[in-house]
Every structure is written in structure tokens, then in C-alpha cells.
Amino acid sequence: MSLQLTLLRFAFDALDLNRVQASHLPRNPASGRVMEKVGMVRDGLYRERYLKGEMYENVVEYAVLRRDWASQAG
């Protein structure tokens, strides 16, 4: 089992969370693919959310809900 799946299992089972979210920069699409692989869904794009150096960066947001996790793990 991957570290990402282990973390999601801990979040939903031990911490009893309803939602887990994560984000990545659009210039790193591999991170988005990892999130999708573990069942996360793209929630949206935050335009110019973070100032990094002299430039504002967009951020892509992903999330998975408890009910979605339960149906996938099922």
C-alpha cells in the first residue's frame, strides 16, 4: 500500500475526518496524477494564490470525501 493511501486511511479511520484536501502547482502535473490515483478529485484552480519569489503562482486543489473513500475502499 502506498504512503498516500496509508495517510488517507489514517485520516478517515483514526482521525474521523470528512474531507482531505491537497494542492499542487500547475507546473507539476505529476503531483495531480498521484492525487487522482489515490481517489482524489480536482476541486478547482486558485488563481495567483501564493507569492513565490517575485511571482504569484496558481494552485490546483484536490479533495476526497469520506463517502467517496468508503465507496472506493469498499
C-alpha positions as CSV (number, residue, x, y, z in Angstrom):
1,M,0.0,0.0,0.0
2,S,1.3,3.4,-0.9
3,L,2.1,6.1,1.7
4,Q,-0.7,8.3,0.2
5,L,-3.3,5.5,0.7
6,T,-2.0,4.9,4.2
7,L,-2.3,8.6,5.1
8,L,-5.9,8.7,3.7
9,R,-6.8,5.6,5.7
10,F,-5.5,7.2,8.8
11,A,-7.3,10.4,8.1
12,F,-10.7,8.8,7.7
13,D,-10.4,5.9,10.1
14,A,-8.3,7.2,13.0
15,L,-8.9,10.9,12.8
16,D,-12.6,10.6,11.7
17,L,-12.2,13.4,9.1
18,N,-14.9,14.0,6.5
19,R,-12.6,15.6,3.9
20,V,-8.9,15.5,3.0
21,Q,-7.5,18.1,0.5
22,A,-4.2,18.7,-1.1
23,S,-2.9,21.1,-3.7
24,H,-0.1,21.3,-6.3
25,L,1.3,23.9,-8.7
26,P,0.1,23.5,-12.3
27,R,3.7,23.3,-13.5
28,N,3.9,20.0,-11.6
29,P,1.1,17.8,-13.2
30,A,2.7,14.6,-11.8
31,S,1.5,15.6,-8.4
32,G,-2.0,15.8,-9.6
33,R,-1.8,12.4,-11.2
34,V,-0.7,10.9,-7.8
35,M,-3.7,12.6,-6.1
36,E,-6.1,11.2,-8.8
37,K,-4.5,7.7,-8.4
38,V,-5.5,7.6,-4.8
39,G,-9.1,8.7,-5.4
40,M,-8.9,12.5,-5.0
41,V,-10.9,14.7,-7.3
42,R,-9.9,18.1,-8.7
43,D,-11.9,20.7,-6.9
44,G,-10.6,23.8,-8.7
45,L,-7.9,26.3,-9.5
46,Y,-7.0,29.1,-7.2
47,R,-5.5,31.8,-9.4
48,E,-2.4,33.6,-8.2
49,R,-2.9,32.1,-4.7
50,Y,0.7,32.2,-3.4
51,L,3.5,34.6,-3.9
52,K,6.7,32.7,-4.7
53,G,9.7,34.9,-5.0
54,E,8.6,37.8,-7.3
55,M,5.8,35.9,-9.0
56,Y,2.3,34.8,-8.0
57,E,1.5,31.1,-8.6
58,N,-1.7,29.4,-9.4
59,V,-2.6,26.3,-7.3
60,V,-4.7,23.3,-8.2
61,E,-6.9,21.9,-5.4
62,Y,-7.9,18.2,-5.0
63,A,-10.0,16.6,-2.3
64,V,-11.6,13.3,-1.4
65,L,-14.7,13.0,0.9
66,R,-15.3,10.2,3.4
67,R,-18.2,8.8,1.5
68,D,-16.2,8.7,-1.7
69,W,-13.3,7.0,0.1
70,A,-15.7,4.4,1.6
71,S,-17.2,3.5,-1.7
72,Q,-13.7,3.2,-3.3
73,A,-12.3,1.1,-0.4
74,G,-15.4,-0.9,-0.3
